[in-house]
């Protein structure tokens, strides 16, 4: 891999981290906890720390947010909500 590609990938990763952290800060109450599989419950601050660190849990949180945004953008979220009665 060349250095330019690695630099662009690092910038993208940092941008995604900032986006997800902003979404968590804006939409999650500090009183709530999120359970991620067998990793236990995470507070808002713990989620933000994992995203900042870029560890396995942080990457899963980022991927979940990306999946949600993609579902919104493609209309899949609205279609799924419209099927709920």
Secondary structure as a PSIPRED ss2 file (coil, helix, strand):
# PSIPRED VFORMAT (PSIPRED V4.0)

   1 X C   1.000  0.000  0.000
   2 X C   1.000  0.000  0.000
   3 X H   0.000  1.000  0.000
   4 X H   0.000  1.000  0.000
   5 X H   0.000  1.000  0.000
   6 X H   0.000  1.000  0.000
   7 X H   0.000  1.000  0.000
   8 X H   0.000  1.000  0.000
   9 X H   0.000  1.000  0.000
  10 X H   0.000  1.000  0.000
  11 X H   0.000  1.000  0.000
  12 X H   0.000  1.000  0.000
  13 X H   0.000  1.000  0.000
  14 X H   0.000  1.000  0.000
  15 X H   0.000  1.000  0.000
  16 X H   0.000  1.000  0.000
  17 X H   0.000  1.000  0.000
  18 X H   0.000  1.000  0.000
  19 X H   0.000  1.000  0.000
  20 X H   0.000  1.000  0.000
  21 X H   0.000  1.000  0.000
  22 X H   0.000  1.000  0.000
  23 X H   0.000  1.000  0.000
  24 X H   0.000  1.000  0.000
  25 X H   0.000  1.000  0.000
  26 X H   0.000  1.000  0.000
  27 X H   0.000  1.000  0.000
  28 X C   1.000  0.000  0.000
  29 X C   1.000  0.000  0.000
  30 X C   1.000  0.000  0.000
  31 X C   1.000  0.000  0.000
  32 X C   1.000  0.000  0.000
  33 X E   0.000  0.000  1.000
  34 X E   0.000  0.000  1.000
  35 X E   0.000  0.000  1.000
  36 X C   1.000  0.000  0.000
  37 X H   0.000  1.000  0.000
  38 X H   0.000  1.000  0.000
  39 X H   0.000  1.000  0.000
  40 X C   1.000  0.000  0.000
  41 X E   0.000  0.000  1.000
  42 X E   0.000  0.000  1.000
  43 X E   0.000  0.000  1.000
  44 X H   0.000  1.000  0.000
  45 X H   0.000  1.000  0.000
  46 X H   0.000  1.000  0.000
  47 X H   0.000  1.000  0.000
  48 X H   0.000  1.000  0.000
  49 X H   0.000  1.000  0.000
  50 X H   0.000  1.000  0.000
  51 X H   0.000  1.000  0.000
  52 X H   0.000  1.000  0.000
  53 X H   0.000  1.000  0.000
  54 X C   1.000  0.000  0.000
  55 X C   1.000  0.000  0.000
  56 X H   0.000  1.000  0.000
  57 X H   0.000  1.000  0.000
  58 X H   0.000  1.000  0.000
  59 X H   0.000  1.000  0.000
  60 X H   0.000  1.000  0.000
  61 X H   0.000  1.000  0.000
  62 X H   0.000  1.000  0.000
  63 X H   0.000  1.000  0.000
  64 X H   0.000  1.000  0.000
  65 X H   0.000  1.000  0.000
  66 X H   0.000  1.000  0.000
  67 X H   0.000  1.000  0.000
  68 X H   0.000  1.000  0.000
  69 X H   0.000  1.000  0.000
  70 X H   0.000  1.000  0.000
  71 X H   0.000  1.000  0.000
  72 X H   0.000  1.000  0.000
  73 X H   0.000  1.000  0.000
  74 X H   0.000  1.000  0.000
  75 X C   1.000  0.000  0.000
  76 X H   0.000  1.000  0.000
  77 X H   0.000  1.000  0.000
  78 X H   0.000  1.000  0.000
  79 X H   0.000  1.000  0.000
  80 X H   0.000  1.000  0.000
  81 X H   0.000  1.000  0.000
  82 X H   0.000  1.000  0.000
  83 X H   0.000  1.000  0.000
  84 X C   1.000  0.000  0.000
  85 X C   1.000  0.000  0.000
